[in-house]
Amino acid sequence: MEELVVSVIQKVKDVLNIKEELSSEDLYDRLHDYRSTLHPDKFLSEDQKKVAEEKFKNLSLLLKELHNHIEFEILNKKPSELIPYKKEIELINTKQIAVNYEEKIQGLEKNIDQKDAEIKRLKKELKSIRSNKVDEKTQELIKHYQPSKGNLVKLGVAFALTLAIGVISRIDQIAKYLAKYSPVPAEFLNTAIFIIIVLIPFLFLKSYFEKQRVEFLAKKIRTPKFIQDFSYSVTSDSFTELDVYNFLFRKLVPRNPMIRFLYSKIFILYSEPTIDSLKDIFISNLYNKQFIYISSTKMLDRMFKIHNYSSIFQSDDDEELGF
């Protein structure tokens, strides 16, 4: 045990570069003061901080060893011998308690840093997942309007063959030829062939236009300007899916009756399923940007709340909306 005591005392003296003989209490005070000069928070550069952290940690361990040694000395002294050192011993115990709390705080701070890093990683991953989800919904809607490759090939081949026949021969000649074998009256054949020649490219162009238009709408509803228009349209800090549906219907569906009829009946662009899919994309995008959060569910209609609703009306700047 005596060798261990000598070892602790000598280690402290070596660290402090002390030759003279001092009491354990004096050595503790000097070691404690020296340790304070190497606190990592006193250094600015990261390299210096790392070096200081390592030294600070080693000095804390050595300080703890020396405190244990002092406690051992106290146990081996008579009560009458401790009276002159009572205040000094109390001060040392108080300092050691502070050192122990510092170690606990450093451990907690390190744990907090690790948790913060993990939270940042998870937020980044969640943002990526949300973004992918919005893209998936957009692609699903576009895919709904996009004709399959098989249909495109069939339309293309039929159109090419019909066009070739029309170029090589006149329509009336084709009708006379087909009239020999067709149960359909000859007067209807010219009309039928003409309709086929016109209808096939129209169907092809219709499918292409629907796909391009839906893709444009899916991108439009994700722009900051469109989202800002929606934020100004709500009358409180909460809204429902039905509110979003009605807003999209008002903003996207043309007001002109003729154009609305053309888009909704011929091109089938503003049907209820299409608006509903655009609604899902719009809400997913708002949630992904952390502009809203789910508040509650009422029947089959979800209710959402807007983060920092009051700040929306303080500035027209998109950046203040968090985009």
Secondary structure per residue as TSV (DSSP state, phi and psi in degrees):
chain	resnum	aa	ss	phi	psi
A	1	M	-	360.0	-36.9
A	2	E	H	-64.9	-35.0
A	3	E	H	-65.9	-37.8
A	4	L	H	-65.0	-42.0
A	5	V	H	-61.2	-46.5
A	6	V	H	-60.6	-38.7
A	7	S	H	-63.4	-45.6
A	8	V	H	-64.5	-48.6
A	9	I	H	-60.6	-43.3
A	10	Q	H	-67.3	-38.0
A	11	K	H	-61.7	-42.0
A	12	V	H	-65.3	-43.2
A	13	K	H	-65.3	-37.8
A	14	D	H	-65.7	-41.8
A	15	V	H	-63.8	-41.0
A	16	L	H	-87.0	-4.1
A	17	N	T	56.6	52.1
A	18	I	-	-112.0	133.0
A	19	K	-	-101.4	-34.5
A	20	E	S	-70.8	160.4
A	21	E	-	-85.5	125.1
A	22	L	-	-130.4	157.1
A	23	S	-	-69.6	161.0
A	24	S	H	-60.6	-36.4
A	25	E	H	-65.6	-41.9
A	26	D	H	-65.2	-41.2
A	27	L	H	-62.7	-38.5
A	28	Y	H	-62.1	-45.9
A	29	D	H	-61.6	-43.8
A	30	R	H	-67.7	-40.8
A	31	L	H	-65.6	-38.9
A	32	H	H	-63.5	-42.7
A	33	D	H	-65.8	-41.1
A	34	Y	H	-65.3	-39.6
A	35	R	H	-61.6	-38.1
A	36	S	H	-63.2	-31.4
A	37	T	H	-71.4	-17.1
A	38	L	T	-106.7	19.8
A	39	H	-	-63.0	130.2
A	40	P	G	-54.9	-29.8
A	41	D	G	-68.5	-12.7
A	42	K	G	-85.2	-2.8
A	43	F	-	-113.5	146.4
A	44	L	-	-96.0	-47.6
A	45	S	S	-74.5	150.5
A	46	E	H	-64.9	-37.9
A	47	D	H	-62.8	-45.5
A	48	Q	H	-64.2	-37.8
A	49	K	H	-62.6	-42.7
A	50	K	H	-63.7	-43.5
A	51	V	H	-63.1	-44.2
A	52	A	H	-64.1	-40.1
A	53	E	H	-60.3	-42.3
A	54	E	H	-65.6	-46.5
A	55	K	H	-64.3	-41.7
A	56	F	H	-61.0	-41.7
A	57	K	H	-64.2	-45.0
A	58	N	H	-64.8	-39.4
A	59	L	H	-67.0	-34.5
A	60	S	H	-64.4	-41.1
A	61	L	H	-65.3	-41.8
A	62	L	H	-66.6	-38.7
A	63	L	H	-62.1	-39.0
A	64	K	H	-66.1	-41.5
A	65	E	H	-60.5	-44.6
A	66	L	H	-65.7	-37.1
A	67	H	H	-64.9	-40.6
A	68	N	H	-61.5	-39.1
A	69	H	H	-63.9	-41.8
A	70	I	H	-63.2	-42.3
A	71	E	H	-61.8	-37.7
A	72	F	H	-64.6	-40.3
A	73	E	H	-62.8	-39.7
A	74	I	H	-62.1	-40.4
A	75	L	H	-63.8	-27.6
A	76	N	T	-94.7	3.0
A	77	K	S	-102.6	154.1
A	78	K	-	-78.3	153.6
A	79	P	H	-54.7	-37.4
A	80	S	H	-66.5	-27.6
A	81	E	H	-78.1	-20.0
A	82	L	H	-87.3	-17.1
A	83	I	G	-56.4	-45.9
A	84	P	G	-65.9	-22.2
A	85	Y	G	-105.2	9.2
A	86	K	H	-58.0	-51.9
A	87	K	H	-64.5	-39.5
A	88	E	H	-65.1	-40.5
A	89	I	H	-66.5	-40.1
A	90	E	H	-62.3	-40.7
A	91	L	H	-64.8	-41.7
A	92	I	H	-63.5	-43.2
A	93	N	H	-61.5	-39.5
A	94	T	H	-64.4	-42.6
A	95	K	H	-62.7	-40.6
A	96	Q	H	-68.7	-35.7
A	97	I	H	-61.3	-41.7
A	98	A	H	-63.7	-40.3
A	99	V	H	-62.2	-43.1
A	100	N	H	-62.5	-40.5
A	101	Y	H	-67.3	-36.4
A	102	E	H	-60.4	-43.0
A	103	E	H	-62.8	-42.1
A	104	K	H	-63.9	-41.9
A	105	I	H	-63.7	-42.0
A	106	Q	H	-62.0	-40.6
A	107	G	H	-63.4	-41.8
A	108	L	H	-66.9	-40.0
A	109	E	H	-64.1	-40.0
A	110	K	H	-64.7	-40.8
A	111	N	H	-65.0	-39.0
A	112	I	H	-63.8	-42.8
A	113	D	H	-59.9	-41.8
A	114	Q	H	-65.0	-41.2
A	115	K	H	-66.9	-39.6
A	116	D	H	-61.8	-42.3
A	117	A	H	-63.4	-39.3
A	118	E	H	-67.7	-39.7
A	119	I	H	-63.7	-42.2
A	120	K	H	-62.0	-42.1
A	121	R	H	-63.7	-44.1
A	122	L	H	-66.9	-37.9
A	123	K	H	-63.3	-41.9
A	124	K	H	-63.5	-41.5
A	125	E	H	-66.5	-41.3
A	126	L	H	-64.7	-39.9
A	127	K	H	-62.1	-40.7
A	128	S	H	-64.2	-41.5
A	129	I	H	-64.3	-44.4
A	130	R	H	-62.0	-42.8
A	131	S	H	-62.7	-42.9
A	132	N	H	-63.0	-36.0
A	133	K	H	-65.0	-42.0
A	134	V	H	-62.5	-44.0
A	135	D	H	-62.8	-38.3
A	136	E	H	-63.2	-44.5
A	137	K	H	-62.7	-39.9
A	138	T	H	-63.2	-45.7
A	139	Q	H	-65.3	-35.1
A	140	E	H	-62.9	-42.0
A	141	L	H	-67.2	-43.2
A	142	I	H	-63.5	-41.1
A	143	K	H	-62.5	-31.5
A	144	H	H	-61.9	-34.6
A	145	Y	H	-93.6	-14.2
A	146	Q	S	-81.9	122.2
A	147	P	-	-65.6	147.3
A	148	S	-	-68.2	161.2
A	149	K	H	-62.5	-36.0
A	150	G	H	-62.6	-44.1
A	151	N	H	-65.8	-38.6
A	152	L	H	-63.2	-42.0
A	153	V	H	-63.6	-45.2
A	154	K	H	-61.6	-45.4
A	155	L	H	-63.1	-41.7
A	156	G	H	-64.5	-45.3
A	157	V	H	-64.5	-46.0
A	158	A	H	-61.9	-41.4
A	159	F	H	-65.2	-42.8
A	160	A	H	-64.1	-43.8
A	161	L	H	-65.4	-43.8
A	162	T	H	-64.1	-41.5
A	163	L	H	-65.0	-40.4
A	164	A	H	-63.5	-43.7
A	165	I	H	-63.6	-41.7
A	166	G	H	-64.3	-35.3
A	167	V	H	-73.0	-43.3
A	168	I	H	-68.5	-42.4
A	169	S	S	-125.4	156.7
A	170	R	-	-78.7	154.4
A	171	I	H	-60.8	-40.3
A	172	D	H	-67.9	-31.7
A	173	Q	H	-69.1	-38.0
A	174	I	H	-65.1	-39.9
A	175	A	H	-63.9	-41.4
A	176	K	H	-63.8	-38.3
A	177	Y	H	-67.1	-44.5
A	178	L	H	-72.1	-24.9
A	179	A	H	-64.7	-26.9
A	180	K	T	-64.4	-32.0
A	181	Y	T	-114.3	-7.3
A	182	S	-	-98.1	138.6
A	183	P	S	-73.9	-10.7
A	184	V	S	-76.7	136.1
A	185	P	-	-56.3	146.7
A	186	A	H	-62.4	-31.4
A	187	E	H	-68.0	-19.3
A	188	F	H	-91.1	-15.0
A	189	L	H	-66.9	-43.6
A	190	N	H	-57.6	-43.9
A	191	T	H	-64.2	-42.2
A	192	A	H	-64.4	-44.8
A	193	I	H	-65.8	-40.5
A	194	F	H	-61.4	-42.8
A	195	I	H	-62.2	-40.3
A	196	I	H	-63.0	-44.0
A	197	I	H	-62.7	-37.9
A	198	V	H	-80.7	-39.8
A	199	L	H	-68.9	-41.2
A	200	I	H	-62.4	-51.1
A	201	P	H	-64.3	-32.1
A	202	F	H	-62.8	-44.1
A	203	L	H	-63.2	-38.4
A	204	F	H	-64.4	-48.5
A	205	L	H	-66.2	-35.1
A	206	K	H	-61.5	-46.1
A	207	S	H	-63.4	-41.2
A	208	Y	H	-65.6	-43.9
A	209	F	H	-64.0	-43.1
A	210	E	H	-60.0	-44.4
A	211	K	H	-62.1	-47.1
A	212	Q	H	-65.1	-39.7
A	213	R	H	-67.3	-43.8
A	214	V	H	-65.5	-39.2
A	215	E	H	-62.8	-40.1
A	216	F	H	-63.7	-44.2
A	217	L	H	-64.5	-40.4
A	218	A	H	-63.2	-33.5
A	219	K	H	-77.7	-37.9
A	220	K	H	-61.9	-43.0
A	221	I	T	-72.6	-6.1
A	222	R	T	-101.3	2.5
A	223	T	S	-79.9	150.5
A	224	P	H	-57.0	-38.2
A	225	K	H	-62.9	-42.2
A	226	F	H	-66.7	-41.6
A	227	I	H	-65.2	-38.1
A	228	Q	H	-64.5	-40.8
A	229	D	H	-59.3	-39.8
A	230	F	H	-65.8	-41.7
A	231	S	H	-62.2	-33.7
A	232	Y	H	-77.3	-18.5
A	233	S	H	-83.2	-23.1
A	234	V	-	-80.0	146.4
A	235	T	S	-99.7	-4.4
A	236	S	S	-148.0	-174.1
A	237	D	S	-83.7	5.7
A	238	S	E	-134.0	156.9
A	239	F	E	-157.3	166.3
A	240	T	E	-114.3	172.2
A	241	E	H	-61.8	-36.4
A	242	L	H	-63.9	-35.8
A	243	D	H	-61.4	-41.9
A	244	V	H	-65.5	-44.4
A	245	Y	H	-57.2	-48.1
A	246	N	H	-64.3	-38.7
A	247	F	H	-63.6	-46.3
A	248	L	H	-62.9	-39.3
A	249	F	H	-62.3	-43.7
A	250	R	H	-66.5	-40.2
A	251	K	H	-79.5	-33.7
A	252	L	H	-99.4	-37.3
A	253	V	S	-75.2	125.8
A	254	P	-	-60.0	144.4
A	255	R	S	-82.6	-28.0
A	256	N	S	-63.6	123.3
A	257	P	H	-58.7	-38.8
A	258	M	H	-67.8	-45.7
A	259	I	H	-66.8	-39.3
A	260	R	H	-61.7	-42.8
A	261	F	H	-62.4	-42.4
A	262	L	I	-62.4	-46.3
A	263	Y	I	-72.6	-37.1
A	264	S	I	-89.4	-29.9
A	265	K	I	-99.9	-38.3
A	266	I	I	-90.7	-49.2
A	267	F	S	-91.7	-11.8
A	268	I	-	51.3	54.2
A	269	L	-	-97.1	-28.0
A	270	Y	S	-118.6	40.8
A	271	S	-	-73.3	165.5
A	272	E	H	-59.6	-44.3
A	273	P	H	-61.6	-34.6
A	274	T	H	-67.6	-47.5
A	275	I	H	-61.3	-39.0
A	276	D	H	-64.5	-39.3
A	277	S	H	-67.8	-40.5
A	278	L	H	-63.9	-34.0
A	279	K	H	-61.5	-45.2
A	280	D	H	-62.6	-40.5
A	281	I	H	-64.2	-43.8
A	282	F	H	-62.7	-47.1
A	283	I	H	-65.6	-42.6
A	284	S	H	-60.8	-37.8
A	285	N	H	-68.0	-41.4
A	286	L	H	-62.2	-42.0
A	287	Y	H	-67.8	-39.1
A	288	N	H	-63.1	-36.2
A	289	K	T	-82.7	3.8
A	290	Q	T	59.2	31.8
A	291	F	S	-83.1	-26.8
A	292	I	E	-136.6	168.3
A	293	Y	E	-144.7	154.5
A	294	I	E	-72.7	125.8
A	295	S	E	-94.5	-53.8
A	296	S	E	-163.2	177.8
A	297	T	E	-126.4	125.1
A	298	K	E	-116.9	112.1
A	299	M	T	56.7	-120.5
A	300	L	T	-101.5	7.5
A	301	D	E	-108.5	118.6
A	302	R	E	-77.8	147.8
A	303	M	E	-115.2	138.6
A	304	F	E	-122.2	153.8
A	305	K	E	-119.5	148.3
A	306	I	E	-95.5	128.9
A	307	H	T	-67.0	136.4
A	308	N	T	49.8	52.5
A	309	Y	G	-57.6	-40.8
A	310	S	G	-65.5	-28.4
A	311	S	G	-74.4	-14.9
A	312	I	G	-62.2	-35.5
A	313	F	G	-93.2	6.5
A	314	Q	G	-85.0	-24.6
A	315	S	-	-154.9	149.6
A	316	D	-	-89.7	0.3
A	317	D	-	-69.7	128.5
A	318	D	G	-62.1	-30.1
A	319	E	G	-67.1	-29.7
A	320	E	G	-73.8	-12.4
A	321	L	G	-88.2	-5.2
A	322	G	T	90.5	21.8
A	323	F	-	-104.4	360.0
